[in-house]
């Protein structure tokens, strides 16, 4: 196991290095740069001249080659410096520091919601296959998978404004608490708003969990060891939970490393629709403004979470299933 961990850590470093190259190139691919965006803003006030444009490019180092700029950027990343935002004119970490706590909170709660709702329903649907309840949840699962989260957010907002005008949808706090210091009333107000994005973001994951667990568990229930356990007189509930469910959960253990990054990245458009103060809208604005420092740092944070999560997934899978061996 130690040799496996060392090998995986080395591969993680190489993977992140490759991701940094690809992400930098992809973000730099669109024509223009941050100065182009600034020039558009200045042109609206007739302030743009060639001298101003050249001065801005020199100020932000955009007159250098892409190789030089990549070297400067990745050197700072290795040293733990996420860089300085060009468009917001402050350290990137300061921008993320105020938004990532809410991002992680929504993501973790959405994940708990997904597993709490999806796993029991998936087990029930597999055990009662082709029943009316199974057909209903199968239909709900397909609808959940086919409907984008941001569309659910729009539908929810329309219904709330039309039929429940007293229900505040959008943001995580009421207007009177946005600038107020933290207190019990502010915490209760946050909890009153928090369930809406959690349910919306977790809907697709819940539908996917139901479908995957149902299919895996049905496959496990057909295997000979289940018939053997029944022949030995093991109770149905204990049999299902101790053996087939345990093995049917392997895909969730093996993909847990992708869940958090996918939820963080997947809530971007939903956060824009609901007006959530999370990292996703910040990333979108950085791409629109071609702010490489913010966009590149966001991609690298998500990539780091992915490779670390994948390593954790492999270790959890090895612990949960003794059949897994790293030879």
Helices and strands as residue ranges (DSSP letters): H 2-29, H 34-43, H 50-59, H 66-78, H 92-127, H 132-146, H 149-163, G 175-177, H 184-221, H 224-231, H 236-239, I 240-244, H 245-248, H 250-254, H 256-266, H 268-274, H 279-289, H 292-320
